[in-house]
Amino acid sequence: MATHAVDAAAAQRWRDTATILALRGELAAQAALIQRQADALADRTRVFERASAEAGIGLWHCDLPGETLRWSGGVYDLFEFPRGAAPNRRDTLACYTAEARRQLVAVRAEAIGRRSSFTLESEIVGRRGSRRWIRITATVEARDGVPARLFGFKQDITEQKLLADRTRRMAEFDGMTGLANRTVFDGRLAELSETGALVLVDLDGFKAINDTHGHAVGDACLREAARRLREVCHAADLVARIGGDEFAVLLRREADAPLCEALGRRIVAALREPVLHRGVRLRLGASVGIARAAWSAPADLFSDADAALYAAKAAGRGTLRMAAPR
């Protein structure tokens, strides 16, 4: 009987030992699986961080209402904060330009109020002084109807922004003088109010300079004429180059006859001054034709100003004429 009891106890110990060993094996296998999953997650995180850094993009989220921020490495790089530092909303907002900060605060507050999302392009200056444009995407997460956090992406779009600006400038500005081009002028002329006026300016003596001294000197004269026009007409709504040596100035508000004539005289005087180019004094001049929207129908405004311009040339050049009321 005693022997049987001993055998039973030994068998139980063996079963217990086997169970323990099996549990240890299962735990070891689970631990190995967890480790493999952790390694895979860490690897994916490293790949994401490297890829997002190359793309200039980072993840962010902000707890509400405490405003606790958490960033991925890409956002640290955008704002030039040391990675791992605890970012705060005050220091982050300080990196935005004044206008960008105003827009962000307004758009963010509206999104939180509506429990919605937003996309915004903003200009920032990093901690080390780098100026860049970023695109912010944000979604508000609510719990039981109460905003709990904001999260999204921040991406460097500086190159895209600069390219878009260059493309726009090519489409809207004259490459020689930097003034608005004919396309922009035509669009603005069509929108001119009935209190506005059109001033056409044609350079006197330009063809002679171009023929005698060459196109490079002629181009320098065009650029100098544009600079003087921009300076004299600084209060105008638009100064444009609309032809070879022809310019236009749009006055959109309260352009009465005395104001128009005074501006025309200043233009003539400014362009009468010689252009000094590589030690040579080049003499230009300008004839000016003016038409007021109050005196001309919209469809006739350009032709009336053009007729006034030719009247100024016929009167001996270097002077101005204003179109009479129709």
SERO-4910 file (N, C-alpha, C, O; in steps of 0.05 Angstrom, whole numbers):
BEGIN
 pado doro    nc1    nc2    nc3   cac1   cac2   cac3    cc1    cc2    cc3    oc1    oc2    oc3
  Met    A     17    -24      0      0      0      0     17     25      0     12     44    -15
  Ala    A     38     26     17     56     48     18     71     52     -8     75     75    -17
  Thr    A     79     29    -20     93     30    -45     76     43    -67     85     59    -83
  His    A     50     35    -67     31     46    -87     28     76    -83     27     91   -103
  Ala    A     28     86    -58     25    114    -53     49    130    -63     47    152    -74
  Val    A     73    118    -58     98    130    -67     98    133    -97    106    153   -108
  Asp    A     90    111   -110     90    111   -140     71    133   -151     76    147   -170
  Ala    A     47    135   -137     28    155   -146     39    183   -143     35    200   -160
  Ala    A     52    188   -120     64    214   -115     85    221   -136     88    243   -145
  Ala    A    102    200   -142    123    205   -162    111    211   -189    121    228   -204
  Ala    A     89    196   -195     77    201   -221     65    229   -223     67    243   -243
  Gln    A     53    238   -200     42    265   -200     64    286   -203     60    306   -217
  Arg    A     87    281   -190    109    300   -193    119    301   -221    126    322   -232
  Trp    A    119    278   -234    128    277   -262    109    293   -280    117    308   -297
  Arg    A     82    288   -275     62    303   -290     65    333   -286     63    349   -304
  Asp    A     69    340   -260     72    369   -254     96    381   -268     96    403   -278
  Thr    A    118    365   -267    142    375   -280    138    378   -310    148    398   -321
  Ala    A    125    359   -322    119    360   -351    102    384   -357    106    398   -377
  Thr    A     82    389   -340     64    412   -344     80    438   -342     77    456   -359
  Ile    A     97    439   -322    113    463   -318    132    468   -342    135    490   -352
  Leu    A    144    446   -351    162    448   -375    147    457   -400    156    472   -416
  Ala    A    122    446   -403    106    453   -426     98    483   -424     99    497   -444
  Leu    A     90    492   -400     83    520   -396    107    538   -402    105    559   -414
  Arg    A    131    529   -392    155    544   -397    160    546   -427    168    567   -437
  Gly    A    156    524   -441    160    524   -470    141    543   -484    148    558   -502
  Glu    A    115    542   -475     95    560   -487    102    589   -481    100    606   -499
  Leu    A    110    594   -456    118    622   -449    142    631   -465    143    654   -474
  Ala    A    161    613   -469    185    620   -485    177    626   -514    187    644   -526
  Ala    A    159    609   -524    150    613   -552    135    639   -555    139    654   -574
  Gln    A    118    645   -535    103    670   -535    122    694   -533    119    715   -546
  Ala    A    142    691   -515    162    713   -512    177    717   -538    183    740   -545
  Ala    A    185    695   -551    199    697   -576    182    711   -597    192    727   -613
  Leu    A    156    703   -598    137    716   -617    134    746   -612    135    762   -630
  Ile    A    131    752   -586    129    780   -579    154    796   -586    152    818   -596
  Gln    A    177    783   -582    202    796   -589    205    801   -619    213    822   -628
  Arg    A    196    780   -635    197    783   -664    178    805   -673    185    821   -691
  Gln    A    154    806   -661    135    827   -667    146    855   -660    143    874   -675
  Ala    A    159    856   -636    171    882   -628    193    890   -646    196    913   -654
  Asp    A    210    870   -655    232    876   -674    220    886   -700    230    905   -713
  Ala    A    199    872   -709    187    880   -735    175    908   -733    177    924   -751
  Leu    A    161    914   -710    150    940   -706    172    961   -705    169    983   -717
  Ala    A    194    955   -691    216    974   -689    228    979   -717    235   1001   -724
  Asp    A    230    957   -733    241    960   -760    222    977   -777    232    994   -792
  Arg    A    196    972   -775    177    988   -791    178   1017   -782    176   1035   -798
  Thr    A    181   1021   -756    183   1049   -746    208   1063   -757    207   1086   -765
  Arg    A    231   1048   -758    255   1060   -769    252   1066   -798    260   1087   -808
  Val    A    239   1048   -813    234   1052   -842    216   1077   -845    221   1094   -862
  Phe    A    194   1078   -829    176   1101   -831    191   1127   -825    187   1147   -839
  Glu    A    207   1127   -804    221   1151   -796    240   1160   -819    242   1184   -825
  Arg    A    254   1141   -831    273   1148   -852    258   1158   -877    265   1178   -889
  Ala    A    236   1143   -884    221   1151   -907    207   1178   -903    207   1195   -921
  Ser    A    196   1183   -879    183   1208   -874    203   1231   -873    197   1253   -881
  Ala    A    227   1225   -863    247   1246   -862    256   1254   -891    260   1278   -897
  Glu    A    258   1234   -908    265   1239   -936    243   1256   -950    248   1273   -966
  Ala    A    218   1250   -942    195   1264   -954    189   1290   -940    171   1305   -949
  Gly    A    203   1296   -918    198   1321   -903    171   1320   -890    157   1341   -889
  Ile    A    163   1297   -879    136   1294   -868    138   1282   -840    156   1266   -835
  Gly    A    120   1288   -822    121   1277   -796     92   1275   -784     74   1290   -792
  Leu    A     89   1257   -765     64   1254   -751     63   1271   -726     84   1275   -714
  Trp    A     40   1280   -718     38   1296   -694     10   1291   -682     -9   1285   -696
  His    A      8   1293   -656    -19   1295   -644    -17   1311   -618      4   1313   -605
  Cys    A    -40   1323   -612    -42   1342   -589    -66   1334   -572    -89   1335   -582
  Asp    A    -61   1327   -547    -82   1320   -529    -98   1345   -521    -86   1367   -518
  Leu    A   -124   1342   -518   -141   1364   -510   -155   1356   -484   -162   1333   -480
  Pro    A   -159   1375   -466   -153   1403   -468   -125   1411   -459   -118   1434   -458
  Gly    A   -109   1391   -451    -83   1397   -438    -62   1407   -458    -41   1418   -449
  Glu    A    -66   1404   -484    -47   1414   -504    -20   1400   -503      0   1412   -511
  Thr    A    -19   1375   -494      6   1360   -495     12   1351   -523     -5   1338   -536
  Leu    A     36   1357   -532     43   1350   -560     61   1326   -561     77   1321   -543
  Arg    A     57   1310   -582     75   1287   -588     81   1288   -617     63   1291   -634
  Trp    A    107   1286   -624    116   1288   -652    132   1263   -660    145   1251   -643
  Ser    A    131   1257   -685    151   1238   -697    175   1255   -704    175   1279   -703
  Gly    A    197   1241   -712    222   1255   -717    220   1276   -739    233   1296   -737
  Gly    A    203   1271   -759    201   1289   -781    191   1317   -773    200   1337   -784
  Val    A    174   1318   -753    164   1344   -743    186   1359   -728    189   1383   -731
  Tyr    A    201   1344   -712    224   1356   -698    242   1370   -718    252   1392   -714
  Asp    A    247   1356   -741    266   1366   -761    254   1391   -774    269   1410   -779
  Leu    A    228   1391   -780    216   1415   -792    219   1440   -776    226   1461   -786
  Phe    A    214   1437   -749    216   1460   -732    244   1464   -720    249   1483   -705
  Glu    A    262   1446   -726    290   1447   -717    292   1447   -687    308   1460   -675
  Phe    A    275   1430   -675    276   1424   -646    294   1399   -643    294   1382   -661
  Pro    A    309   1397   -621    324   1372   -617    305   1348   -613    286   1350   -598
  Arg    A    311   1327   -627    294   1303   -625    293   1293   -597    314   1292   -583
  Gly    A    269   1286   -588    266   1275   -561    258   1296   -541    249   1290   -519
  Ala    A    263   1322   -547    255   1343   -529    224   1344   -527    210   1336   -546
  Ala    A    214   1354   -505    185   1355   -501    175   1381   -514    179   1403   -502
  Pro    A    162   1380   -537    152   1404   -550    128   1416   -535    112   1401   -522
  Asn    A    124   1441   -536    100   1453   -524     88   1473   -544    102   1483   -562
  Arg    A     63   1478   -540     48   1494   -559     59   1523   -562     59   1534   -584
  Arg    A     66   1534   -539     76   1562   -540    101   1565   -557    102   1582   -574
  Asp    A    121   1547   -553    146   1549   -568    141   1542   -598    154   1554   -615
  Thr    A    122   1524   -603    116   1517   -630    103   1540   -645    110   1546   -667
  Leu    A     83   1552   -632     70   1575   -645     89   1598   -651     85   1613   -670
  Ala    A    109   1601   -634    129   1623   -638    144   1619   -664    156   1639   -673
  Cys    A    145   1595   -675    159   1591   -700    144   1600   -725    155   1603   -746
  Tyr    A    117   1604   -721    101   1613   -744    104   1643   -748    107   1658   -729
  Thr    A    103   1652   -773    102   1680   -778     76   1691   -766     57   1676   -761
  Ala    A     74   1717   -763     51   1729   -750     25   1723   -764      5   1715   -752
  Glu    A     25   1725   -791      1   1720   -806     -6   1690   -806    -29   1683   -803
  Ala    A     15   1673   -808     10   1644   -807     -1   1636   -780    -19   1619   -778
  Arg    A      9   1648   -759      0   1641   -732    -30   1650   -728    -45   1635   -717
  Arg    A    -36   1673   -739    -64   1682   -737    -83   1663   -751   -104   1655   -741
  Gln    A    -75   1654   -775    -92   1636   -791    -94   1609   -777   -116   1598   -775
  Leu    A    -72   1599   -767    -73   1573   -754    -91   1573   -729   -107   1555   -725
  Val    A    -88   1593   -712   -104   1594   -688   -134   1595   -695   -150   1582   -682
  Ala    A   -141   1611   -716   -169   1614   -723   -180   1588   -735   -202   1579   -728
  Val    A   -165   1575   -754   -175   1551   -767   -176   1528   -747   -195   1512   -748
  Arg    A   -156   1526   -729   -156   1505   -709   -180   1507   -690   -193   1487   -684
  Ala    A   -185   1532   -681   -208   1536   -662   -234   1528   -676   -252   1516   -663
  Glu    A   -237   1535   -701   -261   1528   -715   -265   1498   -718   -286   1487   -715
  Ala    A   -242   1484   -725   -244   1455   -728   -251   1442   -701   -266   1423   -701
  Ile    A   -239   1451   -679   -245   1439   -653   -275   1444   -647   -289   1426   -636
  Gly    A   -284   1468   -652   -312   1475   -647   -331   1457   -662   -353   1450   -652
  Arg    A   -324   1450   -687   -342   1435   -704   -335   1405   -704   -349   1389   -716
  Arg    A   -315   1397   -689   -306   1369   -688   -300   1359   -717   -309   1338   -725
  Ser    A   -285   1375   -731   -280   1370   -760   -250   1368   -765   -234   1362   -747
  Ser    A   -242   1372   -790   -214   1371   -798   -207   1395   -814   -224   1411   -822
  Phe    A   -181   1399   -819   -172   1421   -836   -145   1416   -848   -130   1399   -839
  Thr    A   -140   1430   -870   -113   1430   -883   -105   1459   -886   -121   1476   -894
  Leu    A    -80   1465   -880    -71   1493   -880    -42   1494   -888    -26   1477   -880
  Glu    A    -35   1513   -905     -7   1518   -913      3   1542   -897     -9   1563   -898
  Ser    A     26   1538   -883     36   1559   -865     65   1563   -869     80   1545   -877
  Glu    A     74   1588   -864    103   1595   -865    114   1594   -836    102   1606   -818
  Ile    A    136   1580   -833    149   1579   -806    178   1586   -808    190   1586   -830
  Val    A    190   1593   -786    219   1598   -783    229   1579   -761    221   1582   -738
  Gly    A    246   1560   -769    255   1540   -749    273   1552   -728    281   1575   -730
  Arg    A    279   1536   -708    295   1545   -685    323   1554   -694    335   1571   -681
  Arg    A    333   1543   -717    359   1551   -726    357   1572   -749    377   1578   -762
  Gly    A    333   1582   -753    330   1604   -772    322   1597   -800    319   1615   -817
  Ser    A    318   1571   -806    310   1563   -833    280   1571   -837    263   1564   -821
  Arg    A    276   1585   -859    248   1593   -866    237   1572   -886    250   1566   -906
  Arg    A    214   1562   -880    202   1542   -898    171   1543   -896    160   1555   -878
  Trp    A    159   1531   -916    130   1528   -917    123   1499   -911    136   1480   -920
  Ile    A    102   1496   -895     93   1469   -888     63   1467   -893     48   1486   -892
  Arg    A     54   1442   -899     26   1436   -902     17   1420   -877     28   1399   -871
  Ile    A     -3   1431   -863    -13   1418   -839    -40   1405   -845    -58   1418   -856
  Thr    A    -42   1379   -839    -68   1366   -839    -76   1358   -811    -59   1349   -796
  Ala    A   -100   1362   -804   -109   1357   -776   -137   1346   -775   -154   1354   -791
  Thr    A   -142   1327   -757   -168   1316   -752   -174   1318   -723   -156   1312   -706
  Val    A   -198   1325   -716   -206   1327   -687   -219   1300   -680   -238   1292   -693
  Glu    A   -209   1288   -659   -221   1263   -648   -237   1270   -623   -227   1282   -605
  Ala    A   -263   1263   -623   -280   1269   -600   -288   1243   -586   -291   1222   -598
  Arg    A   -291   1245   -559   -300   1223   -543   -325   1232   -528   -324   1251   -512
  Asp    A   -347   1218   -532   -372   1225   -520   -379   1254   -528   -391   1269   -511
  Gly    A   -373   1262   -552   -379   1289   -562   -360   1311   -553   -364   1334   -560
  Val    A   -340   1304   -538   -321   1324   -527   -294   1321   -542   -283   1299   -543
  Pro    A   -283   1342   -554   -258   1340   -568   -236   1330   -549   -231   1341   -528
  Ala    A   -223   1308   -557   -203   1296   -540   -174   1299   -551   -155   1301   -535
  Arg    A   -171   1301   -577   -144   1305   -588   -146   1313   -617   -166   1309   -631
  Leu    A   -124   1326   -626   -119   1332   -654    -96   1315   -663    -77   1311   -648
  Phe    A    -97   1306   -688    -75   1291   -699    -74   1294   -729    -94   1300   -742
  Gly    A    -50   1289   -740    -47   1291   -769    -18   1291   -777     -1   1281   -764
  Phe    A    -13   1304   -800     14   1305   -812     23   1334   -815      6   1352   -817
  Lys    A     49   1338   -815     61   1364   -823     82   1357   -843    100   1340   -839
  Gln    A     81   1371   -866     99   1364   -889    112   1389   -899    100   1410   -902
  Asp    A    138   1387   -906    153   1408   -918    145   1411   -947    149   1393   -963
  Ile    A    134   1434   -954    126   1439   -982    140   1463   -993    131   1476  -1012
  Thr    A    164   1470   -982    178   1494   -990    185   1493  -1020    180   1513  -1034
  Glu    A    195   1471  -1030    202   1470  -1058    178   1473  -1076    179   1486  -1096
  Gln    A    156   1459  -1068    131   1462  -1083    122   1490  -1084    113   1501  -1105
  Lys    A    123   1504  -1061    114   1531  -1059    131   1550  -1076    120   1567  -1091
  Leu    A    157   1546  -1075    175   1563  -1091    170   1559  -1121    171   1577  -1137
  Leu    A    166   1533  -1128    161   1527  -1157    135   1539  -1166    134   1551  -1187
  Ala    A    114   1537  -1149     89   1549  -1156     91   1580  -1158     79   1592  -1176
  Asp    A    107   1592  -1140    110   1621  -1142    125   1629  -1167    118   1649  -1180
  Arg    A    146   1613  -1174    161   1619  -1199    143   1616  -1223    144   1632  -1242
  Thr    A    126   1595  -1223    108   1590  -1246     88   1613  -1248     82   1622  -1270
  Arg    A     78   1622  -1225     59   1644  -1225     72   1669  -1236     60   1684  -1251
  Arg    A     97   1674  -1226    110   1698  -1236    115   1697  -1266    112   1718  -1279
  Met    A    122   1674  -1276    126   1671  -1305    100   1676  -1320    100   1687  -1342
  Ala    A     78   1669  -1308     52   1672  -1321     41   1700  -1318     25   1709  -1335
  Glu    A     49   1715  -1298     37   1740  -1292     55   1765  -1295     46   1787  -1296
  Phe    A     81   1760  -1296    100   1783  -1296    118   1782  -1320    125   1761  -1331
  Asp    A    125   1806  -1329    143   1810  -1352    171   1803  -1343    182   1814  -1324
  Gly    A    184   1784  -1357    210   1775  -1350    232   1797  -1352    251   1796  -1337
  Met    A    228   1816  -1370    248   1836  -1374    248   1857  -1351    269   1864  -1340
  Thr    A    225   1867  -1343    223   1889  -1325    213   1882  -1297    216   1897  -1278
  Gly    A    200   1858  -1294    189   1851  -1268    161   1863  -1263    149   1858  -1243
  Leu    A    151   1879  -1283    125   1890  -1280    104   1869  -1288    110   1849  -1300
  Ala    A     79   1875  -1282     57   1857  -1291     57   1856  -1321     65   1876  -1334
  Asn    A     48   1834  -1333     48   1831  -1362     21   1838  -1374      2   1847  -1359
  Arg    A     18   1835  -1400     -6   1843  -1414    -31   1827  -1405    -53   1837  -1403
  Thr    A    -27   1802  -1399    -49   1785  -1390    -61   1795  -1364    -85   1797  -1362
  Val    A    -44   1801  -1345    -53   1811  -1319    -67   1839  -1324    -88   1844  -1312
  Phe    A    -54   1855  -1340    -66   1882  -1346    -94   1879  -1357   -112   1893  -1348
  Asp    A    -97   1862  -1377   -124   1859  -1389   -145   1851  -1369   -167   1861  -1369
  Gly    A   -137   1832  -1351   -156   1824  -1331   -164   1846  -1312   -187   1849  -1305
  Arg    A   -144   1862  -1303   -149   1884  -1284   -165   1906  -1298   -181   1919  -1285
  Leu    A   -159   1911  -1323   -173   1932  -1338   -203   1926  -1339   -219   1944  -1336
  Ala    A   -209   1901  -1343   -237   1893  -1345   -252   1897  -1319   -276   1899  -1318
  Glu    A   -237   1898  -1296   -249   1901  -1270   -248   1930  -1260   -257   1936  -1238
  Leu    A   -239   1948  -1277   -235   1976  -1268   -262   1989  -1261   -281   1987  -1276
  Ser    A   -262   2002  -1238   -286   2015  -1229   -291   2041  -1244   -273   2051  -1258
  Glu    A   -315   2052  -1242   -322   2076  -1256   -308   2101  -1246   -310   2123  -1258
  Thr    A   -295   2098  -1223   -279   2121  -1212   -250   2119  -1219   -234   2136  -1211
  Gly    A   -242   2098  -1235   -214   2094  -1241   -205   2108  -1266   -220   2123  -1279
  Ala    A   -180   2103  -1274   -169   2115  -1298   -146   2097  -1309   -134   2081  -1294
  Leu    A   -142   2100  -1334   -120   2085  -1348   -100   2106  -1359   -107   2125  -1372
  Val    A    -75   2101  -1353    -53   2118  -1362    -35   2101  -1380    -24   2081  -1371
  Leu    A    -32   2108  -1405    -14   2094  -1424     11   2111  -1427     10   2136  -1430
  Val    A     34   2097  -1427     60   2111  -1428     76   2098  -1451     80   2074  -1452
  Asp    A     86   2114  -1469    102   2104  -1491    129   2119  -1490    130   2144  -1488
  Leu    A    151   2104  -1491    177   2117  -1489    184   2131  -1515    180   2121  -1537
  Asp    A    195   2155  -1512    204   2171  -1535    234   2166  -1539    249   2166  -1520
  Gly    A    242   2162  -1563    270   2158  -1569    281   2130  -1564    305   2126  -1567
  Phe    A    264   2112  -1556    274   2085  -1550    285   2071  -1575    306   2058  -1574
  Lys    A    270   2073  -1597    279   2059  -1622    307   2068  -1631    323   2052  -1639
  Ala    A    311   2094  -1628    338   2105  -1636    360   2093  -1619    381   2086  -1629
  Ile    A    355   2091  -1593    375   2080  -1574    379   2050  -1581    402   2041  -1583
  Asn    A    358   2036  -1586    360   2007  -1593    375   2003  -1618    393   1986  -1620
  Asp    A    369   2020  -1639    383   2017  -1665    412   2025  -1663    429   2013  -1676
  Thr    A    418   2046  -1648    446   2057  -1647    463   2041  -1628    486   2035  -1635
  His    A    453   2033  -1604    470   2021  -1584    465   1991  -1580    480   1977  -1566
  Gly    A    445   1980  -1593    441   1951  -1591    419   1944  -1571    411   1960  -1554
  His    A    410   1919  -1573    387   1910  -1557    394   1908  -1527    377   1913  -1510
  Ala    A    419   1902  -1521    427   1900  -1493    424   1926  -1479    414   1928  -1456
  Val    A    432   1948  -1492    429   1975  -1480    399   1982  -1480    390   1994  -1461
  Gly    A    385   1975  -1501    356   1980  -1501    342   1966  -1478    324   1978  -1466
  Asp    A    350   1941  -1472    338   1927  -1450    344   1940  -1423    327   1942  -1406
  Ala    A    369   1951  -1421    376   1965  -1396    358   1990  -1393    350   1997  -1370
  Cys    A    352   2003  -1415    335   2027  -1414    306   2019  -1406    293   2034  -1390
  Leu    A    297   1997  -1416    270   1988  -1408    268   1982  -1379    249   1989  -1365
  Arg    A    289   1969  -1368    289   1962  -1340    290   1988  -1323    276   1989  -1302
  Glu    A    306   2007  -1331    307   2032  -1316    281   2048  -1318    272   2060  -1298
  Ala    A    269   2048  -1342    243   2061  -1344    222   2048  -1326    206   2062  -1314
  Ala    A    222   2021  -1325    203   2007  -1308    208   2014  -1278    189   2018  -1263
  Arg    A    234   2016  -1271    240   2022  -1243    229   2050  -1236    217   2054  -1215
  Arg    A    233   2069  -1254    224   2097  -1249    193   2098  -1248    181   2111  -1231
  Leu    A    180   2083  -1266    151   2082  -1265    140   2070  -1239    121   2081  -1227
  Arg    A    153   2049  -1231    144   2036  -1206    147   2055  -1182    131   2056  -1164
  Glu    A    169   2071  -1183    174   2090  -1161    154   2113  -1162    143   2121  -1141
  Val    A    150   2125  -1185    132   2148  -1188    103   2139  -1183     87   2155  -1172
  Cys    A     96   2115  -1192     68   2106  -1190     64   2086  -1167     48   2068  -1169
  His    A     78   2091  -1145     77   2072  -1122     49   2069  -1111     42   2049  -1099
  Ala    A     32   2090  -1114      5   2089  -1103    -15   2077  -1123    -38   2074  -1116
  Ala    A     -6   2071  -1147    -24   2060  -1167    -32   2031  -1161    -18   2018  -1145
  Asp    A    -54   2022  -1172    -62   1995  -1167    -47   1975  -1185    -45   1951  -1178
  Leu    A    -37   1983  -1208    -22   1965  -1225     -4   1982  -1244    -13   2002  -1255
  Val    A     21   1972  -1247     39   1983  -1267     47   1959  -1284     57   1939  -1273
  Ala    A     43   1961  -1310     48   1937  -1327     63   1945  -1352     62   1968  -1361
  Arg    A     78   1926  -1363     90   1930  -1390     71   1915  -1409     68   1891  -1407
  Ile    A     60   1929  -1429     40   1917  -1446     50   1915  -1475     35   1904  -1492
  Gly    A     74   1924  -1481     85   1921  -1507    115   1926  -1506    126   1927  -1485
  Gly    A    128   1929  -1530    157   1933  -1531    166   1955  -1513    182   1950  -1494
  Asp    A    158   1980  -1518    166   2002  -1501    141   2017  -1491    142   2041  -1487
  Glu    A    120   2002  -1488     95   2014  -1479     87   2003  -1452     88   1979  -1446
  Phe    A     78   2021  -1434     71   2014  -1407     43   2024  -1401     33   2042  -1414
  Ala    A     31   2013  -1380      4   2021  -1372      3   2023  -1342     15   2007  -1328
  Val    A    -12   2042  -1332    -16   2046  -1304    -47   2047  -1299    -61   2062  -1312
  Leu    A    -56   2032  -1279    -84   2032  -1273    -88   2045  -1245    -75   2038  -1226
  Leu    A   -107   2064  -1245   -115   2077  -1220   -144   2069  -1216   -161   2075  -1233
  Arg    A   -150   2055  -1195   -176   2043  -1192   -196   2059  -1175   -220   2055  -1176
  Arg    A   -185   2078  -1159   -203   2092  -1140   -199   2122  -1141   -176   2132  -1141
  Glu    A   -221   2137  -1143   -220   2166  -1140   -199   2180  -1158   -184   2197  -1149
  Ala    A   -198   2171  -1183   -178   2183  -1202   -191   2206  -1216   -200   2204  -1239
  Asp    A   -192   2229  -1203   -204   2253  -1216   -184   2265  -1235   -161   2257  -1236
  Ala    A   -193   2285  -1251   -176   2296  -1271   -150   2309  -1260   -129   2303  -1271
  Pro    A   -151   2325  -1239   -126   2337  -1229   -106   2315  -1220    -82   2318  -1224
  Leu    A   -116   2294  -1206    -98   2273  -1197    -85   2260  -1221    -61   2255  -1221
  Cys    A   -100   2253  -1242    -90   2240  -1266    -69   2258  -1280    -47   2248  -1288
  Glu    A    -75   2283  -1282    -56   2301  -1296    -30   2304  -1280     -9   2306  -1291
  Ala    A    -33   2306  -1253     -9   2308  -1236      9   2283  -1239     33   2286  -1241
  Leu    A     -4   2260  -1240     12   2235  -1243     25   2235  -1271     48   2227  -1273
  Gly    A     10   2243  -1291     22   2243  -1318     46   2262  -1319     66   2255  -1332
  Arg    A     45   2285  -1307     68   2303  -1307     92   2291  -1292    114   2294  -1301
  Arg    A     86   2277  -1270    109   2264  -1255    122   2242  -1273    146   2239  -1272
  Ile    A    106   2228  -1287    117   2207  -1305    134   2219  -1327    156   2210  -1331
  Val    A    124   2240  -1339    140   2253  -1360    166   2264  -1349    187   2261  -1362
  Ala    A    165   2276  -1326    189   2288  -1314    209   2266  -1306    233   2269  -1310
  Ala    A    199   2244  -1295    217   2222  -1287    231   2209  -1310    255   2202  -1308
  Leu    A    217   2205  -1332    229   2191  -1355    244   2210  -1373    258   2201  -1392
  Arg    A    242   2236  -1368    258   2255  -1383    288   2255  -1374    305   2262  -1390
  Glu    A    293   2247  -1349    320   2247  -1339    337   2226  -1355    328   2204  -1360
  Pro    A    362   2233  -1362    379   2215  -1378    384   2189  -1363    384   2188  -1338
  Val    A    388   2168  -1378    395   2142  -1367    425   2139  -1370    436   2140  -1393
  Leu    A    439   2135  -1348    468   2131  -1349    474   2101  -1351    468   2086  -1333
  His    A    487   2093  -1373    493   2065  -1377    522   2062  -1386    530   2069  -1408
  Arg    A    538   2051  -1368    567   2046  -1373    580   2072  -1383    595   2072  -1403
  Gly    A    575   2094  -1369    588   2119  -1374    575   2135  -1397    584   2157  -1402
  Val    A    555   2124  -1410    541   2138  -1432    514   2149  -1422    499   2134  -1410
  Arg    A    509   2174  -1428    483   2186  -1421    464   2183  -1444    468   2193  -1466
  Leu    A    443   2168  -1439    423   2162  -1459    398   2178  -1454    388   2178  -1431
  Arg    A    388   2191  -1474    365   2208  -1470    339   2194  -1479    336   2187  -1503
  Leu    A    322   2190  -1460    295   2179  -1466    275   2201  -1462    282   2225  -1459
  Gly    A    250   2194  -1462    228   2212  -1455    203   2196  -1455    204   2171  -1460
  Ala    A    181   2208  -1450    156   2193  -1450    133   2211  -1459    131   2235  -1452
  Ser    A    115   2199  -1474     89   2211  -1480     68   2196  -1465     69   2172  -1462
  Val    A     48   2211  -1455     28   2199  -1437      0   2205  -1448     -7   2228  -1455
  Gly    A    -17   2184  -1448    -45   2187  -1455    -62   2177  -1432    -57   2155  -1421
  Ile    A    -83   2192  -1425    -99   2185  -1401   -129   2185  -1409   -138   2202  -1423
  Ala    A   -142   2164  -1399   -172   2163  -1402   -184   2156  -1375   -175   2137  -1362
  Arg    A   -205   2171  -1368   -218   2166  -1342   -243   2149  -1348   -258   2153  -1367
  Ala    A   -248   2129  -1330   -271   2112  -1333   -297   2127  -1331   -317   2119  -1342
  Ala    A   -297   2150  -1316   -321   2166  -1313   -328   2180  -1339   -351   2188  -1343
  Trp    A   -309   2182  -1358   -314   2196  -1383   -315   2177  -1407   -324   2186  -1428
  Ser    A   -308   2152  -1403   -307   2133  -1426   -322   2108  -1418   -322   2099  -1395
  Ala    A   -336   2096  -1438   -348   2070  -1434   -327   2049  -1430   -305   2052  -1441
  Pro    A   -332   2028  -1414   -311   2008  -1409   -298   1997  -1434   -274   1993  -1435
  Ala    A   -315   1992  -1455   -304   1981  -1480   -287   2002  -1495   -270   1994  -1512
  Asp    A   -290   2027  -1489   -275   2048  -1503   -251   2059  -1488   -236   2075  -1498
  Leu    A   -248   2050  -1463   -227   2063  -1446   -199   2060  -1458   -185   2080  -1458
  Phe    A   -192   2036  -1467   -165   2033  -1478   -161   2049  -1503   -141   2062  -1507
  Ser    A   -181   2048  -1521   -178   2063  -1546   -177   2093  -1541   -163   2107  -1556
  Asp    A   -192   2103  -1522   -191   2131  -1515   -164   2139  -1504   -153   2160  -1511
  Ala    A   -153   2122  -1486   -126   2128  -1475   -105   2127  -1498    -86   2143  -1498
  Asp    A   -109   2108  -1516    -90   2105  -1538    -91   2129  -1557    -70   2139  -1566
  Ala    A   -115   2139  -1562   -118   2163  -1579   -105   2187  -1565    -92   2203  -1578
  Ala    A   -108   2189  -1539    -96   2211  -1524    -66   2209  -1525    -52   2229  -1527
  Leu    A    -55   2184  -1524    -26   2180  -1526    -16   2190  -1553      5   2203  -1554
  Tyr    A    -29   2183  -1574    -20   2192  -1601    -23   2222  -1604     -7   2234  -1618
  Ala    A    -43   2233  -1591    -45   2263  -1591    -21   2275  -1577    -11   2296  -1586
  Ala    A    -12   2263  -1556     12   2273  -1541     36   2271  -1559     53   2289  -1559
  Lys    A     39   2249  -1574     62   2246  -1592     61   2267  -1614     81   2279  -1622
  Ala    A     37   2271  -1625     33   2290  -1646     39   2318  -1637     46   2336  -1653
  Ala    A     36   2324  -1611     40   2351  -1601     70   2356  -1595     77   2377  -1585
  Gly    A     87   2337  -1602    116   2341  -1599    129   2322  -1580    153   2325  -1575
  Arg    A    114   2304  -1569    125   2284  -1550    134   2297  -1524    135   2321  -1521
  Gly    A    140   2280  -1504    148   2290  -1478    126   2306  -1465    132   2325  -1450
  Thr    A    101   2298  -1470     79   2313  -1457     56   2293  -1453     59   2269  -1457
  Leu    A     34   2304  -1443     11   2286  -1438    -14   2298  -1449    -17   2322  -1453
  Arg    A    -33   2280  -1455    -60   2289  -1463    -80   2271  -1449    -76   2247  -1444
  Met    A   -103   2283  -1444   -125   2268  -1431   -149   2267  -1450   -156   2287  -1462
  Ala    A   -160   2243  -1452   -183   2239  -1469   -207   2256  -1458   -212   2258  -1434
  Ala    A   -221   2269  -1477   -244   2286  -1470   -268   2268  -1464   -269   2245  -1473
  Pro    A   -287   2278  -1448   -311   2262  -1443   -326   2255  -1469   -327   2272  -1487
  Arg    A   -337   2232  -1470   -353   2224  -1494   -381   2235  -1492   -397   2231  -1510
***
